[in-house]
Amino acid sequence: MDRRDALKVMGTSLAAAFMMNVAPRTHAAILKDRAKDRKRIVFYFTATGNSLFIAKQLSDSPLSIPQELKKADLIYEADEIGFVFPDYAAAVPVIVREFVEKAQFKAPYIFSVITFGNASVNVAEWWNDWARSNGLNNNYINTILMVDNYLPVFDMNEQIKIDKKTDENMAGIIGDISGHKDFIAPSEMGWFTKEMLQGMQDMHFSQKSEQLIKLDADKCIQCTTCTEVCPRGNFSLASGELQISGKCEFCLACVQNCPQHALSLERERNKEARYRHPDISLNEIKRANRQ
């Protein structure tokens, strides 16, 4: 049994344990409902594989948001619809918001799992409010702690040493969703204020790739990895030179996945350290984000 199957078994076991404590009629109804073939659609956005790893625990064939945005028909109907994406400055990536604004979703149970690496703050509340204002009503929103891949603040070599209990927490989330639990993760503001978070978001979501991303031409071998992992298509090869231009998602997929470390930021905690989820391949990220 591989890690993914083990997580699903753990989630199912947790859901079963929960059901033993509910009224018999409710228990029987849930079991009957679960016996049916449920159609579940899971959408994801990923840069270093964290969110794709989570999405793969929830679906055998999760759908990439950057790829779905290329389609003309964005109407989705299922028994369960889910979203998996990272927390960006206690808010949601722009590309995820664009998808929700353009698409229609019809399902009696809608859930979201938001990956984060340090403090989730009020991201669940933020997403719940924004989604509702755009016609998407979540029954369940939870966050899950993983490696924090934000290079300006965190050293990837240090982050991967920390046991963030991702598997254990994911098993609980799988059980919640399997049992159609209604839940919105509470805010944990700590020393943050909403004014501080707004300032962070204004900075984060206003970046231009040509200003943010630094190229070391001596290291670049024109392998085209950056052109394939960027969900905005901000990289291209022209006249033998790498061109960088366009509104940046600030996902840092380009910097994290460059095999030559030819791309970097002006400020990084450790310019030699890079991260990709160990169970997600570079080709999977390319397939997810290629424009």
C-alpha positions in Angstrom: 0.0 0.0 0.0 1.5 3.4 -1.0 1.3 6.6 0.9 -1.7 7.9 -1.0 -3.8 4.8 -0.4 -2.8 4.8 3.2 -4.1 8.3 3.7 -7.4 7.4 2.1 -7.7 4.4 4.4 -6.9 6.5 7.4 -9.5 9.1 6.3 -12.2 6.5 5.8 -11.4 5.0 9.2 -11.8 8.4 10.9 -15.1 9.0 9.1 -16.3 5.5 10.2 -15.3 6.3 13.8 -17.3 9.5 13.7 -20.4 7.7 12.3 -20.4 5.3 15.2 -21.3 8.2 17.5 -24.3 9.5 15.5 -27.9 8.4 15.8 -28.7 5.0 14.1 -31.0 6.5 11.5 -28.4 9.2 10.6 -25.7 6.5 10.4 -27.7 4.4 8.1 -28.6 7.3 5.9 -24.9 8.3 5.6 -23.9 4.8 4.8 -26.6 4.6 2.1 -25.4 7.8 0.6 -21.8 6.8 0.6 -22.7 3.5 -1.1 -23.8 5.4 -4.1 -21.3 6.4 -6.8 -20.5 10.0 -6.0 -19.2 12.2 -8.7 -16.4 14.3 -7.3 -14.5 17.0 -9.2 -11.4 18.5 -7.6 -9.7 21.6 -9.0 -6.2 22.7 -7.9 -3.5 25.3 -8.4 0.1 24.4 -7.6 3.6 25.8 -8.0 5.8 23.5 -6.0 3.5 20.5 -5.7 2.0 21.0 -2.2 -1.5 21.6 -3.4 -1.3 19.0 -6.2 -0.2 16.4 -3.6 -3.3 17.3 -1.5 -5.6 17.3 -4.5 -4.4 13.8 -5.4 -5.5 12.5 -2.0 -9.0 13.7 -2.8 -9.3 12.7 -6.4 -7.7 10.2 -8.8 -7.8 12.8 -11.6 -7.8 16.4 -10.1 -8.1 19.2 -12.7 -5.6 22.0 -13.0 -7.1 25.4 -12.8 -4.7 27.0 -15.3 -5.6 24.3 -17.8 -9.3 24.5 -17.2 -9.2 28.3 -17.8 -8.2 27.6 -21.4 -11.6 26.0 -22.1 -14.7 27.8 -23.4 -17.2 25.7 -21.5 -16.7 26.3 -17.7 -19.9 24.7 -16.3 -19.3 21.9 -13.8 -21.8 19.7 -12.1 -21.2 16.9 -9.6 -22.2 15.5 -6.3 -19.1 17.1 -4.7 -16.8 19.8 -6.0 -13.6 20.7 -4.3 -10.8 23.3 -4.5 -7.2 23.0 -3.4 -4.8 25.9 -3.5 -2.2 27.7 -1.5 -2.6 30.6 1.0 -1.1 33.8 -0.4 -0.8 36.5 2.2 -3.9 35.3 4.0 -5.8 35.5 0.7 -6.3 33.4 -2.5 -4.2 33.3 -5.7 -5.6 35.6 -8.4 -5.8 32.7 -10.9 -8.1 30.8 -8.6 -10.3 33.8 -8.3 -10.4 34.3 -12.0 -11.5 30.7 -12.4 -14.4 31.1 -10.0 -15.5 34.3 -11.6 -15.7 32.7 -15.0 -17.0 29.3 -14.2 -20.3 27.9 -12.8 -20.4 25.2 -10.2 -23.3 23.0 -9.3 -23.0 20.6 -6.4 -24.8 19.9 -3.1 -21.4 19.7 -1.3 -18.6 22.1 -2.0 -15.3 22.0 -0.1 -11.9 23.7 -0.1 -8.5 22.8 1.3 -6.0 25.6 1.6 -2.3 24.8 2.0 -0.2 27.1 4.1 3.3 27.0 5.6 3.5 29.3 8.6 0.2 31.0 9.7 -3.1 30.5 8.1 -4.4 33.7 9.9 -7.9 34.4 8.4 -7.5 32.9 5.0 -10.5 30.5 5.4 -12.7 33.4 6.4 -11.4 35.5 3.5 -12.1 32.7 1.0 -15.5 32.0 2.4 -16.6 35.6 2.2 -15.1 36.2 -1.3 -16.4 33.0 -2.7 -20.0 33.7 -1.4 -19.9 37.1 -2.9 -19.1 35.4 -6.2 -21.8 32.8 -6.1 -19.8 29.9 -4.6 -21.0 28.6 -1.3 -18.5 26.4 0.5 -19.8 23.8 3.0 -16.3 23.0 4.2 -13.1 25.0 4.3 -10.0 23.8 6.1 -6.3 24.6 6.1 -3.4 22.2 6.1 0.2 23.0 7.3 3.0 22.1 4.8 6.4 23.3 3.9 6.4 27.1 3.6 7.8 27.7 0.1 7.9 31.5 0.3 11.5 32.2 -0.5 11.9 35.8 0.8 11.2 34.6 4.3 11.9 30.9 4.7 14.9 28.7 4.1 13.8 25.6 2.1 16.5 23.4 3.7 15.2 24.3 7.1 11.6 23.9 6.2 11.9 20.3 4.9 13.3 19.3 8.3 10.2 20.3 10.2 7.5 17.6 10.8 4.3 19.4 10.1 2.1 16.3 10.5 0.7 16.7 7.1 -0.3 13.1 6.7 -2.1 13.0 10.0 -3.9 16.2 9.4 -4.8 15.2 5.9 -6.4 12.0 7.1 -8.7 14.0 9.3 -9.7 16.2 6.4 -10.4 13.2 4.2 -12.6 11.9 6.9 -14.5 15.2 7.2 -15.1 15.5 3.5 -16.1 11.8 3.2 -18.7 12.5 6.0 -19.9 15.7 4.4 -19.0 17.7 7.5 -20.0 21.4 7.5 -17.0 23.4 8.8 -15.2 26.7 8.2 -11.8 26.9 9.8 -11.7 29.7 12.4 -9.4 32.7 12.1 -6.2 32.8 14.1 -5.1 36.4 13.7 -2.3 36.4 16.3 -0.4 39.7 16.1 -1.7 40.3 12.6 -4.2 43.0 11.9 -6.5 43.2 8.8 -4.7 46.4 7.9 -1.3 44.6 7.9 -2.7 41.8 5.9 -4.2 44.2 3.3 -0.8 45.8 2.9 0.8 42.4 2.3 -1.8 41.5 -0.2 -1.5 44.8 -2.1 2.3 44.1 -2.4 1.9 40.4 -3.2 -0.7 40.7 -6.0 0.7 43.8 -7.8 4.0 42.2 -8.9 5.4 42.3 -12.5 7.5 39.3 -13.3 10.2 41.4 -15.1 10.7 43.4 -11.9 10.5 40.5 -9.5 12.4 37.7 -11.2 16.2 38.0 -11.6 18.0 36.0 -14.4 21.6 34.9 -14.3 22.3 34.5 -18.0 25.5 32.6 -17.3 23.6 29.8 -15.5 20.7 29.6 -17.9 20.9 26.7 -20.3 17.6 27.5 -22.0 16.0 24.3 -20.9 12.5 25.9 -21.1 11.5 24.7 -17.6 10.4 28.2 -16.6 8.4 28.6 -19.8 6.4 25.4 -18.9 5.9 25.9 -15.1 4.7 29.5 -15.3 0.8 29.6 -15.1 0.9 33.1 -16.6 3.1 32.3 -19.6 5.5 35.0 -18.6 8.6 33.3 -20.0 9.7 32.9 -23.6 12.8 32.3 -25.7 13.4 34.8 -28.4 16.6 35.2 -30.5 18.4 32.9 -28.1 17.6 34.9 -25.0 15.1 34.3 -22.2 12.5 37.0 -22.1 10.5 37.7 -18.8 7.4 39.9 -18.9 3.8 40.0 -17.6 1.7 40.2 -14.4 3.2 37.8 -11.9 1.1 35.3 -9.9 4.0 35.4 -7.4 3.8 31.6 -7.1 7.5 31.3 -7.7 7.2 28.1 -9.7 9.9 29.4 -12.0 12.4 30.1 -9.3 11.7 27.0 -7.3 11.8 24.6 -10.3 14.7 26.0 -12.3 17.3 23.1 -12.4 20.2 25.5 -12.8 19.3 28.1 -10.1 19.4 30.6 -12.9 16.3 32.4 -11.6 16.2 34.1 -8.2 14.6 37.0 -6.2 16.3 40.1 -5.1 15.8 39.0 -1.5 15.8 35.4 -0.4 16.4 33.7 2.9 18.7 31.1 1.2 19.4 31.5 -2.5 20.9 28.0 -2.8 17.8 26.2 -1.4 14.9 25.2 -3.5 11.8 23.1 -2.9 9.4 20.8 -4.8 7.1 18.3 -3.0 9.0 14.9 -2.9 5.9 13.0 -4.2 5.3 15.4 -7.2 7.4 15.4 -10.3 8.5 18.3 -12.3 6.6 17.0 -15.3 3.4 17.0 -13.2 3.9 20.7 -12.5 4.6 21.4 -16.1 1.4 19.6 -17.2 -0.5 21.6 -14.6 0.7 25.0 -15.6 2.0 24.9 -19.1 0.5 27.7 -21.3 
